[in-house]
Amino acid sequence: KTNIMKKIKLLIAMLTIVAIAKGGSITLNKDTIYTWQEFVSAVIMVESTNNPKAYNKRENAVGILQIRPIMVREVNRVLKMNNSNDRYTLLDRWSKEKSIDMFEIMAENVRCCEDMTRLEFYERVARKWNGGYRGMEKTATIKYWNNIKKELIKFGKQ
């Protein structure tokens, strides 16, 4: 987990530097900058309204990030591909900490970055989380991203 957080923080720092160097903005509205923690919190609110006991029977999606079995398999595939001995189980989806770990493992594998703002990176992470590998190509994930932006606005930084 520590390596993942270090990589994400480094990635966010790189995005910030690139955006500032280009005179770009890393904002949702005006000059607002959202942290990684705020972004993750917004995703959690959209997925489960922060309910660790949330369960979607139709999709077999559980926990604060509504993780389906296929996502656990994908996270474990990524871990194996990166020569990690860590693995997650279906029961781990009920753990807030482990769910966030899985989300961050998947975020770490989202392509980015020099030509993208932090917010664009967040959008890519969110839409791939919601729509899978081709999430950015799916129009259905646009509504999901709009819901996340609504949650970000609630942080009152506007």
C-alpha positions as CSV (number, residue, x, y, z in Angstrom):
1,K,0.0,0.0,0.0
2,T,2.8,2.4,0.8
3,N,4.4,2.0,-2.6
4,I,1.0,2.6,-4.3
5,M,0.4,5.8,-2.3
6,K,3.9,7.0,-3.1
7,K,3.3,6.4,-6.8
8,I,0.0,8.1,-6.8
9,K,1.4,11.1,-4.9
10,L,4.3,11.3,-7.3
11,L,1.8,11.1,-10.2
12,I,-0.3,13.9,-8.8
13,A,2.8,16.0,-8.2
14,M,3.9,15.5,-11.8
15,L,0.4,16.4,-13.1
16,T,0.5,19.6,-11.0
17,I,3.9,20.6,-12.2
18,V,3.0,19.9,-15.8
19,A,-0.3,21.9,-15.5
20,I,1.4,24.8,-13.8
21,A,4.3,24.8,-16.4
22,K,1.7,25.0,-19.2
23,G,-0.2,27.7,-17.4
24,G,-3.0,25.2,-17.2
25,S,-5.6,24.8,-14.5
26,I,-6.3,21.8,-12.4
27,T,-9.8,22.8,-11.5
28,L,-13.4,21.7,-11.6
29,N,-14.6,25.3,-11.3
30,K,-12.5,28.5,-11.2
31,D,-9.2,27.8,-9.3
32,T,-10.3,24.9,-7.2
33,I,-7.8,22.1,-6.7
34,Y,-9.1,18.8,-5.4
35,T,-6.9,16.4,-3.5
36,W,-6.7,12.6,-4.2
37,Q,-8.5,12.0,-0.9
38,E,-11.3,14.3,-1.9
39,F,-11.6,12.5,-5.3
40,V,-11.7,9.1,-3.6
41,S,-14.3,10.3,-1.2
42,A,-16.4,11.6,-4.1
43,V,-16.2,8.2,-5.8
44,I,-17.2,6.5,-2.6
45,M,-20.2,8.8,-2.2
46,V,-21.4,8.1,-5.8
47,E,-20.8,4.3,-5.4
48,S,-22.3,3.7,-2.0
49,T,-23.1,7.0,-0.1
50,N,-20.2,5.9,2.1
51,N,-22.0,2.8,3.3
52,P,-19.6,0.0,3.9
53,K,-22.5,-2.5,4.0
54,A,-23.8,-1.5,0.6
55,Y,-24.8,-4.5,-1.5
56,N,-26.1,-4.5,-5.1
57,K,-27.5,-8.0,-5.5
58,R,-28.0,-7.7,-9.3
59,E,-24.3,-7.0,-9.9
60,N,-22.9,-8.7,-6.9
61,A,-21.2,-5.4,-6.0
62,V,-20.4,-4.8,-2.4
63,G,-18.8,-2.3,0.0
64,I,-18.0,1.4,-0.2
65,L,-16.7,1.2,-3.7
66,Q,-19.2,-1.4,-5.0
67,I,-16.5,-3.9,-6.1
68,R,-17.6,-6.8,-8.3
69,P,-15.8,-10.1,-8.4
70,I,-14.4,-9.3,-11.8
71,M,-12.6,-6.3,-10.3
72,V,-11.0,-8.4,-7.6
73,R,-9.8,-10.8,-10.3
74,E,-8.4,-7.8,-12.3
75,V,-6.7,-6.3,-9.2
76,N,-5.0,-9.7,-8.5
77,R,-4.0,-10.0,-12.2
78,V,-2.3,-6.5,-12.0
79,L,-0.6,-7.5,-8.7
80,K,0.7,-10.7,-10.2
81,M,1.9,-8.9,-13.4
82,N,3.8,-6.5,-11.1
83,N,5.4,-9.4,-9.3
84,S,3.6,-8.6,-6.0
85,N,2.7,-11.5,-3.7
86,D,-0.3,-9.5,-2.4
87,R,-3.8,-10.8,-3.3
88,Y,-7.3,-9.8,-2.5
89,T,-10.4,-12.0,-1.8
90,L,-14.1,-11.4,-2.4
91,L,-14.4,-10.8,1.3
92,D,-11.9,-8.0,1.1
93,R,-14.6,-5.9,-0.8
94,W,-16.3,-5.4,2.6
95,S,-13.3,-3.7,4.1
96,K,-13.1,0.1,3.6
97,E,-9.3,0.1,3.7
98,K,-8.9,-2.9,1.3
99,S,-11.5,-1.5,-1.1
100,I,-9.6,1.8,-1.3
101,D,-6.3,-0.2,-1.8
102,M,-7.9,-2.0,-4.8
103,F,-9.2,1.3,-6.2
104,E,-5.7,2.8,-5.9
105,I,-4.1,-0.3,-7.5
106,M,-6.4,0.2,-10.5
107,A,-5.8,3.9,-10.6
108,E,-2.1,3.4,-10.6
109,N,-2.5,1.5,-13.9
110,V,-4.4,4.3,-15.7
111,R,-2.3,5.9,-18.4
112,C,-1.5,9.5,-18.1
113,C,0.1,12.2,-17.8
114,E,2.2,15.0,-19.2
115,D,-0.6,16.3,-21.5
116,M,-3.3,16.0,-18.8
117,T,-4.4,18.0,-15.8
118,R,-5.1,16.4,-12.5
119,L,-8.8,16.6,-13.1
120,E,-8.5,14.9,-16.5
121,F,-6.6,12.1,-14.7
122,Y,-9.3,11.8,-12.1
123,E,-11.9,11.6,-14.9
124,R,-10.0,8.8,-16.6
125,V,-9.6,6.9,-13.3
126,A,-13.3,7.3,-12.5
127,R,-14.7,6.4,-15.9
128,K,-12.4,3.3,-16.1
129,W,-13.4,2.3,-12.6
130,N,-17.1,2.5,-13.7
131,G,-16.8,1.2,-17.2
132,G,-13.8,-1.0,-17.3
133,Y,-10.7,-0.8,-19.5
134,R,-12.7,1.0,-22.3
135,G,-14.5,3.2,-19.8
136,M,-13.3,6.4,-21.5
137,E,-15.0,5.2,-24.7
138,K,-18.3,4.5,-23.1
139,T,-20.9,7.4,-23.1
140,A,-22.6,5.8,-20.1
141,T,-19.6,6.7,-17.9
142,I,-20.1,10.4,-18.6
143,K,-23.1,10.5,-16.3
144,Y,-21.0,8.7,-13.7
145,W,-18.2,11.3,-14.0
146,N,-20.8,14.1,-13.8
147,N,-22.1,12.6,-10.5
148,I,-18.5,12.6,-9.1
149,K,-18.1,16.2,-10.1
150,K,-21.3,17.1,-8.2
151,E,-19.8,15.4,-5.1
152,L,-16.5,17.2,-5.5
153,I,-18.4,20.6,-5.5
154,K,-19.8,19.6,-2.1
155,F,-16.3,20.1,-0.6
156,G,-17.2,23.7,-0.6
157,K,-14.1,25.0,-2.4
158,Q,-16.1,26.8,-5.0
